[in-house]
Amino acid sequence: MSDTQREALRQQALAEINLLDTPPEREFDALAKVAQRMLGTGMSSITLVAPDRQWFKARCGPLAAETQRAQAFCPIVFETEAPLIVADTSLDPRFAKSLFVTGEPHIRYYAGVPVRVRRPDGDRVTVGTLCVLDEQPRDTTPVDLELLTELACVAEALIEARTLAFRAATMAEEHWMAVKRLERERRQFKQAERMADMGSYRYDIEKRSVSWSDGVFAIHELPVSGGEPTGDIMGAFPEPDRTAFRTAVMRTLDTGEPFELEADLVTAKGNTRRVRCSCEIELAKGKPAALIGLIQDITERHGLETRLRRQARTDDLTQLPNRAEFHRVLDARLNEARAANGDVGVLLIDLDGFKGVNDALGHAAGDAVLRRVADRLRSSSYERWFPARLGGDEFAVVVPTDLDRTGLDRMVRRLLHDLEIVMNDQGHIARVTGTIGIAWSSEASHDRDKVLHHADAALYAAKRTRKGTAQTYQATGAPRQVA
């Protein structure tokens, strides 16, 4: 096949997936963010390559929504259908004078791999790329390339799932317009048989009976029994999802409005699955005759979204919440305290001697110290605290709202003891302690920036007095020594 014919095939495949110039979708955005964070670059994108331009389905960093195809990097991957790594673009004669190198966004490093779709004949055709970019040159390790390739597989799975959903929706709409109610039931059955992990149901209002397609029995892990389920159907939904489902059904019966919701479901074998449920009223002679809808098993997609959300909120080394999640939780607690005229205590913790551990015992020992600190903050002694790693050797805690200042002082003294860590590596000994600054939201008008500023001031006052101690910020006078 000539290059021209292959280009035409790629453009045809791109048109068939109906993804070009579509609105942002959080699954693709999350995947681009994961690539950027895991490879530590300033930019990343999921790129689709049209005849005269490249368009970013998802992007992180200072990238435009689309650019011309000429002089760009991703079209090389698109045309060769092979990975491309450029350690330093200024040294590569193909790209040194590219406007994307000499001008914004000043790309000095590029690593991209093909994103492919499978045609009906089994041929895998490249439609775009998953790439990471940076303003600084860097070397790519085999692990980096392997990781990028694996993430591209996830992008391909997202595109395939989205394409199937789009095709199914298009077909469903065509059937709806053609054959109305009876053909809709047939369409739902065909959808359940055609689309993996999906099934349809019908509840006859007058007879108070339910019928299921084979797909619903499969989701419930039950043998097919003539389309009629047995036992407590609603019992498969644990609370609070059971009540939410009942409420939505009653609202549909009262108002005639359809609904969609996601819920947990416990199968007949005791396995928990995440499902998407839809429901609407079927009319007969202008009156409600039945409730009909679809149930789809979205366990894997929900799990992926959950993991991606958790990664975005979690410090990778310590598995504690990160700075962004700490700010989110602190803001919520401050709003609650403001509404209830309450108080929120905040601790800022800075490790003393941590640099000495890195210098004397190496960064692996330093990482071990950070993990040990995280374990102690998670211990049962502080089970109602909300700890986080802000970065480096700095940690923070939001304390329970029902803990008064006397109780907190007592807990802080225990925490200071728990933060004393001694590392011994073949006779090389290094000791780490923690210094703590304490602040209360009532003295900062429940303003996040102010309360953190107060805690920071108390922390550095404690450091100036004696490391390994704690002080509480006071609106008037010097900070109060705790221990």
C-alpha positions in Angstrom: 0.0 0.0 0.0 1.4 3.4 -1.0 1.9 6.2 1.5 -1.0 8.1 -0.1 -3.3 5.2 0.3 -2.2 4.6 3.9 -2.8 8.3 4.7 -6.3 8.0 3.2 -7.0 5.0 5.4 -5.9 6.8 8.5 -8.1 9.8 7.7 -11.0 7.5 7.1 -10.5 5.7 10.4 -10.3 9.1 12.1 -13.6 10.2 10.6 -15.2 6.9 11.6 -14.5 7.3 15.3 -16.2 10.8 15.3 -13.8 12.2 17.9 -12.3 15.2 16.0 -13.5 18.6 17.3 -15.6 17.1 20.1 -16.0 18.7 23.6 -13.6 17.9 26.4 -14.2 14.6 28.2 -12.9 14.0 31.7 -11.6 10.4 30.9 -9.3 11.7 28.2 -8.3 14.8 30.3 -7.5 12.6 33.3 -5.4 10.3 31.1 -3.3 13.2 29.8 -2.8 14.4 33.3 -1.6 11.0 34.4 0.9 10.9 31.5 2.2 14.3 32.4 2.5 13.5 36.1 4.0 10.0 35.8 6.6 11.1 33.3 7.3 14.4 35.0 7.0 16.7 32.0 5.6 20.1 31.6 3.1 19.2 28.8 1.2 16.3 27.5 -1.5 15.7 24.9 -3.8 13.2 23.2 -3.5 14.4 19.6 -5.6 13.6 16.5 -4.0 14.4 13.1 -6.3 15.8 10.4 -5.1 16.4 6.8 -3.9 20.0 7.5 -3.8 20.3 11.3 -3.3 18.6 14.6 -6.1 18.8 17.2 -5.8 18.0 20.9 -8.5 15.9 22.4 -6.9 16.5 25.8 -3.9 18.6 26.7 -1.9 19.7 29.7 0.4 22.7 29.8 0.8 25.7 27.5 -0.5 24.0 24.3 -3.0 25.6 21.9 -6.3 23.8 21.1 -4.9 23.0 17.7 -2.0 23.8 15.4 -1.0 23.4 11.8 0.3 20.0 10.8 3.5 21.3 9.2 6.6 21.3 11.4 4.8 19.6 14.2 6.0 16.4 16.0 2.9 14.3 16.3 2.3 14.1 12.5 5.7 12.2 12.3 4.3 9.5 14.7 1.0 9.6 12.7 2.7 9.1 9.4 5.3 6.5 10.5 2.9 4.8 12.9 5.9 4.3 15.2 7.1 5.9 18.5 9.2 9.1 18.2 11.6 10.3 20.9 13.5 13.6 20.5 15.8 14.1 23.5 16.8 17.7 22.4 14.9 19.3 19.6 17.5 22.0 19.1 20.0 19.3 18.1 17.7 17.5 15.7 17.9 19.0 12.1 14.3 17.9 11.5 12.9 20.1 14.2 15.6 22.7 15.2 14.0 25.4 13.1 10.4 24.4 13.8 8.2 27.3 15.0 7.1 25.1 17.9 10.8 25.0 19.0 11.8 28.5 18.3 8.5 30.0 19.4 5.7 29.1 21.8 5.6 26.6 23.5 9.4 26.2 23.1 9.5 22.4 22.9 12.9 21.0 23.7 11.8 17.4 24.4 9.2 15.2 22.8 8.2 11.6 23.3 5.1 10.3 21.5 3.6 6.9 20.7 0.8 6.0 18.2 -2.8 5.7 19.3 -4.6 3.2 17.0 -8.1 1.9 16.3 -9.0 -1.5 15.0 -10.8 -1.7 11.6 -13.5 -4.3 10.8 -10.8 -6.2 8.8 -8.6 -6.4 11.9 -6.0 -3.8 10.6 -4.9 -1.4 13.4 -4.7 2.1 12.0 -3.1 5.1 13.7 -5.5 8.0 14.2 -3.3 10.1 16.6 -0.7 10.1 19.4 -0.3 10.2 23.1 2.8 12.3 23.8 4.6 14.2 26.5 6.7 17.3 25.9 8.9 19.6 27.9 10.7 23.0 27.7 13.9 21.3 28.8 15.8 18.5 27.0 15.9 15.1 28.8 16.7 11.5 28.3 13.9 8.9 27.9 14.3 5.6 29.7 12.9 2.3 28.5 10.5 2.4 31.4 9.3 5.8 30.2 8.5 4.5 26.8 6.9 1.4 28.2 4.7 3.5 30.4 3.7 5.8 27.6 2.8 2.8 25.4 0.7 1.4 28.2 -1.2 4.6 28.6 -1.7 4.8 24.9 -3.5 1.4 25.2 -5.8 3.0 27.8 -6.5 5.8 25.3 -7.3 3.3 22.6 -9.7 1.5 25.0 -11.4 4.8 25.8 -11.8 5.6 22.0 -13.1 2.1 21.3 -15.7 2.3 24.1 -16.7 5.8 23.1 -17.0 4.7 19.4 -19.2 1.8 20.4 -21.4 4.0 22.6 -21.7 6.6 19.8 -22.7 3.9 17.2 -25.1 2.3 19.7 -26.7 5.7 20.4 -27.0 6.5 16.7 -28.7 3.2 16.0 -31.0 3.6 19.0 -32.2 7.0 17.8 -32.9 5.6 14.3 -34.9 2.7 15.8 -36.8 5.1 18.1 -37.9 7.2 15.2 -38.9 4.2 13.0 -40.9 1.9 15.1 -41.9 3.7 18.4 -42.8 1.6 21.4 -42.6 -2.0 20.2 -39.4 -1.4 18.2 -38.0 0.5 21.2 -38.3 -2.7 23.3 -36.7 -4.7 20.5 -33.9 -2.1 20.3 -33.3 -2.4 24.0 -33.0 -6.1 23.7 -30.6 -5.9 20.8 -28.6 -3.3 22.7 -28.3 -5.6 25.7 -27.2 -8.4 23.4 -24.8 -6.3 21.3 -23.2 -4.2 24.0 -21.2 -5.9 26.7 -22.4 -5.8 30.3 -25.8 -4.2 29.4 -29.4 -5.4 29.7 -32.9 -4.1 29.6 -35.9 -4.4 32.0 -39.7 -3.8 31.9 -42.0 -3.3 34.9 -45.7 -3.7 34.2 -47.5 -1.2 36.4 -50.9 -3.0 36.4 -49.6 -6.5 36.9 -46.7 -5.4 39.2 -44.4 -7.8 37.4 -40.9 -7.4 36.1 -39.2 -8.9 33.1 -35.4 -8.9 32.4 -33.3 -9.4 29.3 -30.5 -11.9 29.5 -28.0 -9.1 30.1 -29.6 -8.1 33.4 -29.5 -11.7 34.6 -25.8 -11.7 33.7 -25.1 -8.5 35.7 -26.9 -10.0 38.7 -24.9 -13.3 38.2 -28.2 -15.2 38.1 -29.2 -18.0 35.7 -31.7 -16.9 33.0 -35.2 -17.9 34.1 -37.5 -17.1 31.3 -37.1 -13.4 31.7 -38.8 -13.3 35.1 -36.6 -12.6 38.1 -37.3 -14.1 41.5 -36.6 -12.9 45.0 -36.1 -9.4 46.4 -35.0 -7.3 43.4 -34.5 -4.1 45.3 -32.5 -6.0 47.9 -29.6 -6.1 45.4 -29.1 -2.4 46.0 -27.5 -1.6 49.3 -28.3 1.6 51.2 -28.2 4.5 50.5 -28.5 3.6 46.8 -31.6 1.5 47.4 -33.5 4.5 48.7 -32.1 6.7 46.0 -33.4 4.3 43.3 -36.8 4.0 44.9 -37.1 7.8 45.1 -36.1 8.2 41.5 -38.7 5.6 40.4 -41.5 7.3 42.4 -40.5 10.7 40.9 -40.7 9.3 37.4 -44.2 7.8 38.2 -45.4 11.1 39.6 -43.9 13.5 36.9 -43.3 11.3 33.9 -39.7 12.5 33.7 -37.0 9.9 32.9 -34.0 9.5 35.1 -30.4 8.1 35.0 -28.4 7.3 38.1 -25.3 5.3 39.1 -25.5 2.9 42.0 -23.8 -0.1 43.7 -25.3 -3.5 43.2 -24.6 -6.7 45.1 -25.0 -9.8 42.8 -26.5 -13.1 43.8 -22.9 -14.4 44.4 -22.1 -11.5 46.8 -20.0 -9.5 44.3 -20.3 -5.7 44.3 -20.7 -4.0 41.0 -21.2 -0.4 39.9 -24.1 0.0 37.5 -25.7 2.8 35.5 -29.5 2.7 35.5 -32.0 4.5 33.2 -35.7 4.5 33.4 -38.7 6.1 31.6 -42.4 5.5 31.3 -44.0 3.5 28.5 -47.4 4.9 27.5 -50.4 2.9 26.3 -53.4 4.9 25.0 -52.0 7.9 26.7 -51.6 6.4 30.1 -48.5 5.0 31.9 -48.4 1.2 31.3 -44.9 0.3 32.3 -41.4 1.4 33.4 -38.7 0.5 31.0 -35.0 1.1 31.1 -31.4 -0.2 30.8 -28.8 -1.4 33.3 -25.2 -1.3 32.4 -22.2 -2.7 34.3 -19.7 0.2 34.5 -17.5 -1.4 37.2 -14.3 -1.2 35.3 -14.8 2.4 34.1 -15.9 3.5 37.6 -12.8 1.8 39.0 -10.5 3.6 36.5 -12.1 7.0 37.3 -11.8 6.3 41.0 -8.2 5.4 40.7 -7.4 8.4 38.6 -9.2 10.7 41.0 -7.3 9.2 43.9 -4.0 9.6 42.1 -4.8 13.3 41.6 -5.5 13.7 45.3 -2.8 11.5 46.8 1.0 12.0 47.4 2.6 9.1 45.5 5.4 8.4 48.0 3.5 8.5 51.3 0.0 7.7 50.1 -1.2 10.6 52.2 -3.5 13.2 50.7 -1.6 15.9 48.8 -1.6 19.6 49.1 -4.6 20.1 46.8 -6.7 17.6 48.7 -5.6 19.1 52.1 -6.8 22.5 50.9 -10.1 21.1 49.7 -10.8 19.3 53.0 -9.6 22.3 55.1 -12.0 24.6 53.1 -14.9 22.3 53.8 -14.1 22.1 57.5 -13.7 25.9 57.7 -17.1 26.4 56.0 -18.7 24.0 58.6 -17.0 25.8 61.5 -18.1 29.2 60.2 -21.7 28.0 59.9 -21.7 26.4 63.3 -19.7 29.1 65.0 -17.1 26.4 65.8 -13.3 26.2 65.6 -10.8 24.2 63.5 -7.3 23.4 64.6 -4.5 23.1 62.0 -1.0 21.7 62.5 2.0 22.4 60.2 4.8 20.0 60.7 8.4 20.4 59.5 10.9 17.7 59.9 14.2 18.6 61.5 17.4 16.8 60.4 15.8 15.4 57.2 18.4 16.9 55.0 21.0 15.2 57.1 19.4 11.8 56.5 19.5 12.4 52.7 23.1 13.6 52.9 24.4 10.8 55.2 22.2 7.8 54.2 20.9 8.7 50.8 17.5 9.6 49.3 16.1 6.0 49.8 16.6 6.5 53.5 15.0 9.9 53.3 12.0 8.4 51.5 11.8 5.8 54.2 11.6 8.5 56.8 8.8 10.2 55.0 6.8 7.0 54.8 7.4 6.3 58.4 6.1 9.7 59.4 3.0 9.1 57.2 2.4 5.8 58.9 2.6 7.4 62.3 0.2 10.1 61.3 -2.2 7.4 60.1 -1.9 5.4 63.3 -4.9 4.6 65.5 -3.7 7.3 68.0 -4.7 9.9 65.4 -7.5 8.0 63.6 -9.8 11.0 63.4 -7.2 13.4 62.2 -6.8 14.4 58.6 -3.1 14.3 57.7 -1.5 15.3 54.4 1.9 15.8 52.8 2.3 19.3 51.5 5.6 18.6 49.8 9.3 17.9 50.7 9.5 17.3 54.4 6.4 19.4 55.3 3.2 17.8 56.5 -0.1 19.2 57.8 -3.0 18.0 59.8 -6.6 19.1 60.2 -7.7 18.1 63.7 -11.2 16.9 64.7 -13.6 19.8 65.4 -14.6 18.4 68.8 -11.0 18.4 70.1 -10.4 21.4 72.4 -7.1 23.2 72.9 -6.2 21.3 76.1 -6.9 18.0 74.4 -4.9 19.1 71.3 -1.9 20.1 73.4 -1.9 16.7 75.0 -2.1 15.0 71.6 0.7 17.2 70.1 3.1 16.2 72.9 2.5 12.6 72.0 2.9 13.4 68.3 6.3 15.1 69.0 7.4 11.9 70.6 6.2 9.8 67.6 8.0 12.1 65.2 11.4 11.2 66.7 12.9 8.8 64.2 16.4 7.3 64.3 17.8 5.8 61.1 20.8 3.5 61.3 22.5 2.2 58.2 25.7 0.2 58.7 26.8 2.4 61.6 25.7 5.7 60.1 23.1 7.2 62.4 20.8 10.1 61.6 18.0 11.5 63.8 14.9 13.3 62.7 12.4 15.2 64.8 9.4 17.3 64.0 8.6 20.9 64.8 4.9 21.9 64.9 3.1 25.1 64.5 -0.6 25.2 65.6 -3.3 27.6 64.7 -7.0 27.9 65.3 -9.5 29.1 62.6 -11.5 31.3 65.0 -8.4 33.6 65.3 -8.2 33.8 61.5 -11.8 34.6 60.7 -12.0 31.0 59.3 -10.0 32.1 56.3 -7.7 29.4 54.9 -4.8 31.5 53.9 -4.8 33.3 57.3 -5.0 30.2 59.4 -2.2 28.6 57.4 -0.1 31.8 57.8 -0.7 31.7 61.6 0.3 28.1 61.7 3.4 28.9 59.7 4.3 31.7 62.0 3.9 29.5 65.0 6.1 26.8 63.3 9.0 29.1 62.7 8.7 30.6 66.2 9.1 27.1 67.6 12.1 26.5 65.3 13.8 29.6 66.5 13.1 28.6 70.1 14.1 25.0 69.9 13.6 22.5 67.1 11.5 19.4 68.0 9.0 21.5 69.9 5.5 22.9 69.2 4.0 26.4 69.6 0.4 27.7 69.2 -0.2 31.0 67.4 -1.9 33.7 69.5 -3.5 36.8 68.1 -1.9 38.9 70.8 1.5 38.3 72.2 4.1 35.7 71.5 3.1 32.2 70.4 2.4 29.8 73.3 4.8 27.0 73.9 3.1 23.6 73.9 6.0 21.2 74.4 
